[in-house]
């Protein structure tokens, strides 16, 4: 009797022992007993079965990301078919070349098992099985799937082949979404192939689901509106942030360009960035309402004051500031200052404040601070100490030059106006429980916040306003345009005096009397003569906020809002 027959006889006997133990092992998590026959221990192995990752859901329970069972295809090297025809058919089903398959297997003769491809669908597995190829081995795997593709990819991120989060929400909340793999004992033959499950070592657990604050419907509307604007103005990139102002919850966060997370070849480069939290910009004139609110709060101006902006330029030692397109607005009220977006008027108001007072207000609304939303790679922007300001800095910071903010920070700052002076924490997670306003921080008095908010309505509704295209039919809305020149190496213009480009911004809220939504639209490098926030970003705001208000069930108000301006 040769050696193989002896081993076979021993295995046959010991299998009866294993069968007697199987029920106990299946019902317990114990490992192989130290008294278990040593020969058998050579063939009983513990293998790991991957767990299913938790789903990511929107605020209404709609699925944004899920894991589906897939198959890992590999070969047992010593048994793998030598048939050229079968190898060719296998390579074709795996979307690989014959040469690739040969190198993958034949160049690794020392390996018992060679993995060929992760995430093969059950349908492809059936077609491979039908080929009846010697040496094929299938193992359990999973694949992450994103139903909405590039519409929300910059926010969600993606997982790797092992279903572990690599970017975005998938990475931030990997600990919650990850499950625990199951470990079982199996009997393997001499070639390492599992031929029978013996028992359970450790029970697995599916990962926890994650409910985001995102509303899938609002996200889609924002994506469509932003994409249309980028195409129309041939812009480089854009961002839309929509907040539930009562809760500080993010209803939509759209970035373009984007990528399809279901296609691994697209997961690279700048398309991966969530620009809403990773890219900074000078917020421009969107800061003017906060300057006015600061001056009202400190009592250095009254809402009925007048400001003389003549002759449309304000000079400092070695520098001067002027109005957009050389305008001279003359004497304006505080309200009109915001409507026409006067740089000179904003600077004169700011200079009534001490540098420390203006800095303190900007610090309180979140300039130079991370929002704490919990997204990887979030940047804090820039707010230099007031101790380092010269007079022209004090003036230009009042209208958003010399500071850097992310789009999400701008949205957070506007919460102070929308929520009667209180900024609630920003979150990407939906909370089904009742609202807790005690968590917020007070920036302005309720009276000041309401006063400035009502002034902002005129920016969209008054004929003098810069954002008539932000109107939403049936609703009273308010906000502020911003048009910032791009800063390159500390300069706004090249050696020939030509601008490096512009960033068009609109930040606003609706309904103005009791805001439910705060939204910020940013469009980077719109081309052509019409590049301002009022022309490029305001129409996106109108479309997004109009759709969001209807989705949230906010009833239109008769005779309010008028027609949407063309």
C-alpha positions in Angstrom: 0.0 0.0 0.0 1.5 3.3 -1.1 1.7 6.5 1.0 -1.4 8.1 -0.7 -3.5 5.1 0.1 -2.4 5.2 3.8 -3.3 8.9 4.1 -6.6 8.2 2.4 -7.5 5.5 4.8 -6.7 7.8 7.8 -8.8 10.6 6.3 -11.7 8.3 5.9 -11.6 7.2 9.5 -11.1 10.7 10.8 -14.0 12.1 8.8 -16.3 10.0 11.0 -14.8 11.8 14.0 -15.3 15.2 12.3 -19.0 14.3 11.5 -19.6 13.6 15.2 -18.2 17.0 16.1 -19.9 18.9 13.3 -23.1 19.8 15.1 -21.2 21.0 18.2 -18.9 23.1 16.1 -21.7 24.6 14.1 -23.4 25.8 17.2 -20.4 27.2 19.0 -17.5 29.5 18.2 -14.7 27.2 19.6 -11.6 26.5 17.6 -10.2 23.0 17.0 -9.6 21.2 20.2 -5.9 20.8 21.1 -6.7 17.1 21.5 -8.0 16.9 17.9 -5.8 14.5 16.0 -2.7 16.2 14.6 -3.0 14.7 11.2 -6.5 16.1 10.9 -5.3 19.6 12.0 -3.2 19.7 8.8 -6.4 19.7 6.8 -8.8 21.8 9.0 -8.2 25.5 8.2 -9.9 28.7 9.3 -11.1 30.9 6.4 -12.5 34.4 6.4 -15.8 35.3 4.7 -16.1 39.0 4.0 -19.0 40.9 5.6 -21.5 43.1 3.8 -20.9 46.8 4.2 -23.7 48.9 5.5 -25.8 50.9 3.1 -25.7 54.7 2.8 -29.1 56.3 2.6 -30.5 59.8 2.0 -32.7 61.5 4.6 -35.8 59.7 3.2 -34.3 56.2 3.2 -33.4 56.2 -0.5 -30.3 54.2 -1.2 -27.1 56.1 -2.2 -24.6 53.3 -1.9 -24.9 49.6 -1.3 -22.8 46.4 -1.4 -23.8 43.5 -3.6 -22.5 39.9 -3.5 -19.9 39.3 -6.1 -17.4 36.6 -7.0 -13.6 36.4 -6.8 -12.2 34.3 -9.6 -8.9 32.5 -9.2 -7.1 29.4 -10.2 -5.4 26.5 -8.4 -2.1 26.8 -10.3 -1.1 23.1 -10.4 -4.5 22.1 -11.8 -5.2 25.0 -14.2 -6.1 23.9 -17.7 -3.5 23.9 -20.4 -6.2 24.2 -23.1 -5.4 27.3 -25.2 -9.1 27.5 -26.2 -10.4 27.4 -22.7 -7.9 29.9 -21.5 -8.9 32.3 -24.3 -12.6 32.0 -23.4 -11.8 32.6 -19.7 -9.7 35.7 -20.5 -12.5 37.0 -22.7 -15.1 36.7 -19.9 -12.7 38.5 -17.5 -12.2 41.3 -20.0 -8.5 40.5 -20.2 -6.1 39.4 -23.0 -4.7 35.9 -23.5 -1.3 37.3 -22.8 -2.3 38.8 -19.6 -3.8 35.5 -18.3 -0.7 33.5 -19.3 1.6 35.9 -17.5 -0.6 36.1 -14.5 -0.6 32.3 -14.0 2.5 30.8 -15.7 4.9 33.3 -14.2 3.8 32.2 -10.7 4.3 28.5 -10.6 5.4 28.6 -6.9 1.9 29.9 -5.9 -0.8 27.4 -5.0 -3.6 29.9 -5.7 -3.6 32.9 -8.1 -6.4 35.5 -7.9 -7.5 36.7 -11.4 -10.3 39.2 -10.7 -12.3 40.7 -7.9 -16.0 41.7 -8.3 -17.1 39.3 -11.0 -20.9 39.2 -11.3 -22.9 36.0 -10.7 -23.9 35.9 -14.3 -20.3 35.9 -15.5 -19.6 33.2 -12.9 -22.3 31.0 -14.5 -20.7 31.4 -17.9 -17.3 30.5 -16.5 -18.7 27.4 -14.8 -20.2 26.4 -18.2 -16.7 26.3 -19.7 -15.8 23.4 -17.3 -12.3 24.7 -16.8 -10.0 22.6 -14.6 -8.5 24.4 -11.6 -11.0 27.3 -11.4 -11.9 28.4 -7.9 -14.6 30.8 -6.9 -14.5 32.7 -3.6 -17.0 35.1 -2.0 -16.6 38.8 -2.6 -18.6 42.1 -2.6 -18.8 45.1 -4.8 -19.9 48.6 -3.8 -22.5 50.2 -6.1 -23.6 53.8 -6.4 -27.1 54.2 -8.1 -26.7 57.9 -8.8 -23.2 57.7 -10.2 -21.5 61.1 -10.7 -24.4 63.1 -9.2 -23.1 62.7 -5.7 -19.8 61.0 -6.0 -17.6 63.8 -4.7 -19.5 63.6 -1.4 -19.8 59.8 -1.1 -16.4 58.8 -2.3 -15.8 55.1 -3.0 -14.3 51.9 -1.6 -11.5 49.7 -2.7 -11.6 46.0 -3.9 -11.8 45.0 -0.2 -14.9 47.2 0.3 -13.0 49.6 2.6 -13.7 53.4 2.3 -11.1 55.4 0.4 -12.6 58.8 -0.1 -15.5 61.0 1.1 -18.2 59.7 3.4 -17.1 56.2 2.8 -13.8 57.0 4.4 -15.1 59.3 7.2 -17.6 56.7 8.4 -15.7 53.6 7.5 -15.9 52.4 11.1 -19.7 52.5 11.1 -20.2 51.1 7.6 -17.7 48.2 8.1 -19.0 44.9 9.3 -17.2 42.0 11.0 -16.1 39.1 8.7 -17.2 35.6 9.5 -14.6 33.0 10.3 -15.4 29.3 9.6 -13.4 26.1 9.8 -13.3 24.0 6.6 -11.6 20.8 5.5 -9.2 21.3 2.6 -7.9 18.7 0.3 -4.2 18.3 -0.6 -4.4 21.1 -3.1 -5.9 23.5 -0.6 -9.4 23.4 -2.0 -12.2 23.6 0.7 -14.3 20.5 0.4 -16.5 20.7 3.6 -17.4 23.3 6.2 -16.8 22.0 9.7 -17.9 24.7 12.0 -18.2 28.4 13.0 -15.3 30.1 14.7 -16.6 33.7 14.7 -20.0 34.9 13.6 -19.9 37.8 11.2 -22.0 41.0 11.2 -23.2 43.3 8.5 -22.0 46.9 8.7 -24.3 49.5 10.1 -26.4 51.7 7.7 -25.7 55.4 7.5 -28.5 57.9 7.0 -27.2 61.2 5.5 -29.0 64.5 5.7 -28.8 64.7 1.8 -32.1 64.8 0.0 -31.6 62.8 -3.2 -34.2 64.9 -5.1 -32.6 68.3 -4.1 -29.2 66.9 -5.0 -30.4 66.0 -8.5 -31.9 69.4 -9.1 -28.7 71.1 -7.9 -26.6 68.9 -10.1 -28.7 69.6 -13.2 -28.8 73.4 -12.6 -25.1 73.6 -12.0 -24.2 71.5 -15.0 -26.3 73.7 -17.3 -24.6 76.8 -16.0 -21.1 75.4 -16.5 -21.9 74.3 -20.0 -23.5 77.7 -20.9 -20.6 79.8 -19.6 -17.8 77.3 -20.3 -16.7 77.5 -16.7 -13.9 75.4 -15.2 -15.8 74.1 -12.1 -18.7 74.8 -9.8 -20.2 74.0 -6.4 -23.7 74.2 -4.9 -24.4 73.8 -1.2 -27.9 73.7 0.2 -28.6 73.7 3.9 -31.7 73.0 6.0 -31.3 76.2 7.9 -33.3 75.2 10.9 -31.2 72.0 11.5 -27.9 72.9 9.9 -28.2 69.7 7.8 -26.7 69.5 4.3 -29.6 68.9 1.9 -27.3 68.9 -1.2 -23.6 69.2 -1.9 -22.8 69.2 -5.6 -19.4 69.6 -7.3 -18.5 69.6 -10.9 -16.4 68.2 -12.6 -17.3 64.9 -11.1 -16.7 61.2 -11.8 -18.6 57.9 -11.9 -17.6 55.9 -8.8 -18.8 52.7 -10.4 -16.0 53.0 -13.0 -12.6 52.6 -11.2 -10.8 54.1 -14.2 -12.4 57.5 -13.4 -11.3 57.5 -9.7 -8.3 59.9 -10.1 -7.3 63.5 -10.4 -9.1 66.7 -9.6 -12.5 65.2 -10.2 -12.3 63.5 -6.8 -12.3 66.7 -4.9 -15.2 67.8 -2.8 -14.7 71.5 -3.7 -17.3 72.5 -1.2 -15.0 71.8 1.7 -11.5 71.5 0.1 -11.3 74.5 -2.2 -11.0 78.1 -0.9 -12.0 81.3 -2.6 -12.3 85.0 -1.8 -16.0 85.3 -1.0 -16.2 88.8 -2.4 -19.3 90.9 -1.9 -21.1 88.0 -0.1 -19.3 89.3 3.0 -21.0 92.8 2.8 -24.1 91.7 4.7 -22.0 90.4 7.5 -20.0 93.7 7.7 -23.3 95.6 7.9 -24.6 93.2 10.6 -21.4 93.7 12.6 -21.7 97.5 12.4 -25.3 97.4 13.5 -24.5 94.9 16.3 -21.7 97.2 17.7 -23.9 100.3 17.3 -21.5 102.2 15.0 -24.3 102.7 12.4 -28.1 102.8 12.4 -30.2 101.1 9.8 -31.5 104.5 8.6 -28.0 106.0 8.1 -26.8 107.3 4.8 -23.3 106.7 3.3 -21.7 109.0 0.8 -19.8 106.9 -1.7 -18.8 109.8 -4.0 -16.8 109.9 -6.2 -16.9 106.1 -6.4 -13.3 105.7 -5.1 -11.7 105.6 -1.7 -8.0 106.4 -1.5 -5.4 105.1 1.0 -1.7 105.6 1.4 -0.3 103.8 -1.6 -3.6 102.2 -2.6 -7.2 102.9 -3.5 -10.4 101.0 -4.0 -13.3 101.6 -6.4 -16.7 100.4 -7.5 -17.5 97.7 -10.0 -17.3 99.1 -13.6 -16.3 102.6 -12.3 -19.8 103.4 -10.9 -20.4 106.4 -8.6 -23.5 105.6 -6.5 -23.4 108.9 -4.6 -25.3 109.0 -1.3 -26.9 105.6 -0.5 -28.8 104.2 2.5 -27.5 101.1 4.2 -30.1 99.1 2.4 -29.2 100.5 -1.0 -25.5 99.9 -0.3 -26.3 96.2 -0.3 -28.7 96.4 -3.3 -26.1 98.0 -5.6 -23.1 96.3 -3.9 -21.0 99.3 -3.2 -17.4 98.6 -2.3 -16.8 102.1 -1.1 -19.9 102.1 1.1 -19.0 98.8 2.6 -15.4 100.0 3.3 -16.7 103.2 4.9 -19.0 101.3 7.2 -16.2 98.8 8.1 -13.8 101.7 9.0 -16.3 102.8 11.7 -15.6 99.5 13.4 -12.2 98.8 15.0 -10.2 96.1 13.3 -10.7 93.8 16.4 -14.5 94.2 16.1 -14.7 93.3 12.5 -12.3 90.4 13.0 -14.3 89.2 15.9 -17.5 89.0 13.8 -15.8 87.2 11.0 -14.3 84.7 13.5 -17.7 84.1 15.1 -19.3 83.3 11.7 -16.6 80.8 11.0 -14.0 82.5 8.7 -10.7 80.7 9.2 -12.3 77.7 11.0 -13.3 74.3 9.8 -17.1 73.8 10.0 -16.7 70.4 11.8 -18.8 68.7 9.2 -16.5 65.7 9.5 -15.5 65.4 5.8 -11.8 64.3 5.2 -9.6 67.0 3.8 -11.8 69.9 5.0 -9.7 73.1 5.0 -10.2 76.1 7.4 -9.6 78.9 5.0 -7.7 82.1 6.0 -8.4 85.0 8.3 -5.3 86.9 9.3 -5.0 88.5 12.8 -6.4 92.0 12.9 -3.1 93.0 14.5 -1.5 92.6 11.1 -4.1 94.7 9.2 -3.2 98.0 7.6 -6.1 100.4 6.8 -6.6 99.2 3.3 -6.8 95.6 4.6 -9.5 96.7 7.0 -11.5 98.2 4.1 -11.1 95.4 1.6 -11.8 92.6 4.0 -15.3 94.2 4.5 -16.2 93.1 1.0 -14.5 89.7 1.0 -11.0 90.4 -0.3 -8.0 89.2 1.7 -9.8 86.3 3.3 -10.3 82.8 2.1 -13.4 80.6 2.6 -14.9 77.4 1.4 -18.4 77.4 -0.1 -19.6 75.5 3.0 -18.2 78.1 5.3 -20.0 80.8 3.4 -23.3 78.9 3.8 -22.6 78.4 7.5 -21.9 82.2 7.9 -25.3 82.9 6.3 -27.0 80.8 8.9 -26.4 83.6 11.3 -28.7 85.8 9.2 -31.2 83.2 8.4 -31.6 81.9 12.0 -32.0 85.2 13.9 -28.4 85.5 14.8 -27.6 81.9 15.7 -25.3 79.5 13.8 -26.3 75.8 14.2 -23.6 73.1 13.8 -23.3 71.8 10.2 -23.9 68.1 9.8 -24.1 65.5 7.0 -26.2 63.2 9.1 -29.9 63.3 9.4 -31.5 63.5 12.8 -35.0 62.3 13.1 -35.5 63.7 16.5 -36.7 67.1 17.4 -34.5 70.2 16.9 -32.2 71.3 19.7 -31.4 75.0 19.1 -29.3 75.2 22.3 -26.3 73.7 20.3 -25.9 76.8 18.2 -23.6 79.8 18.9 -25.0 83.4 18.9 -23.3 85.8 16.6 -25.9 88.7 16.2 -29.0 89.7 18.1 -32.2 88.5 16.6 -33.2 92.1 15.7 -29.9 92.8 13.8 -30.2 89.5 11.9 -33.8 90.1 10.8 -32.9 93.7 9.8 -30.1 92.6 7.5 -32.1 89.7 6.2 -35.0 92.0 5.1 -32.4 94.3 3.4 -31.2 91.3 1.4 -34.7 90.8 -0.1 -34.1 94.0 -2.1 -31.0 92.6 -3.7 -33.4 90.2 -5.6 -36.6 92.2 -5.7 -35.6 95.9 -6.1 -34.9 97.2 -9.6 -31.5 98.5 -8.3 -30.6 95.0 -7.0 -27.8 93.0 -8.5 -29.5 89.6 -8.3 -32.9 89.9 -10.0 -32.2 86.5 -11.6 -32.3 84.9 -8.2 -36.0 85.5 -7.8 -38.2 82.4 -7.1 -41.8 82.6 -8.3 -44.2 82.5 -5.4 -41.6 83.0 -2.7 -39.8 86.0 -1.1 -36.0 85.3 -1.3 -32.9 87.3 -0.4 -29.2 87.1 -0.8 -26.0 88.7 -2.0 -24.0 88.4 -5.2 -20.2 88.2 -5.2 -17.8 88.5 -8.1 -14.2 87.9 -7.1 -11.2 88.2 -9.2 -8.9 85.2 -9.1 -5.8 85.7 -7.1 -2.6 84.2 -8.6 0.7 84.5 -6.9 -0.6 87.5 -4.8 -1.8 89.4 -7.9 -5.3 89.9 -9.4 -4.0 90.9 -12.8 -1.2 90.0 -15.1 1.6 92.3 -16.3 -0.7 93.7 -19.0 -3.5 94.5 -16.5 -5.7 91.6 -17.5 -7.6 89.7 -14.9 -6.7 86.1 -14.3 -10.3 85.2 -14.3 -13.4 85.5 -12.0 -15.4 83.5 -9.5 -19.2 84.1 -9.6 -21.0 83.6 -6.3 -24.5 83.9 -4.9 -25.4 83.2 -1.3 -29.0 83.5 -0.1 -31.9 82.2 1.8 -35.7 81.5 1.5 -38.4 82.3 2.4 -36.9 85.5 3.6 -39.4 86.1 6.5 -38.7 82.6 8.0 -35.9 80.9 6.1 -35.9 77.1 5.7 -33.1 77.0 3.2 -29.7 78.6 2.9 -27.9 78.0 -0.4 -24.6 79.0 -1.9 -23.6 78.8 -5.6 -20.1 79.1 -6.9 -19.0 79.1 -10.5 -15.3 79.3 -11.3 -14.0 81.0 -14.4 -17.2 81.7 -16.4 -16.2 82.8 -19.9 -17.4 85.8 -21.8 -18.5 89.3 -20.8 -21.3 88.1 -18.5 -19.3 86.6 -15.6 -20.8 88.2 -12.5 -22.5 86.4 -9.6 -25.8 88.1 -10.5 -25.7 86.9 -14.0 -24.1 83.4 -13.7 -24.7 82.1 -10.1 -28.1 83.7 -9.3 -30.1 81.8 -11.8 -28.7 78.5 -10.4 -29.8 79.6 -6.9 -33.3 80.4 -8.3 -33.7 76.9 -9.9 -32.3 75.0 -6.9 -34.1 76.8 -4.2 -37.4 76.9 -6.0 -37.3 73.1 -6.4 -36.1 72.5 -2.8 -38.9 74.6 -1.3 -41.5 72.6 -3.2 -39.9 69.3 -2.1 -39.9 70.5 1.5 -43.5 71.3 1.3 -43.1 75.1 1.9 -46.3 76.6 0.4 -46.0 79.4 -2.1 -47.3 82.8 -1.0 -49.8 84.5 -3.2 -48.5 87.8 -4.7 -45.0 87.2 -3.4 -41.9 86.7 -5.5 -43.5 87.7 -8.8 -42.2 86.2 -12.0 -38.8 84.7 -12.2 -36.6 87.3 -13.9 -35.1 86.2 -17.2 
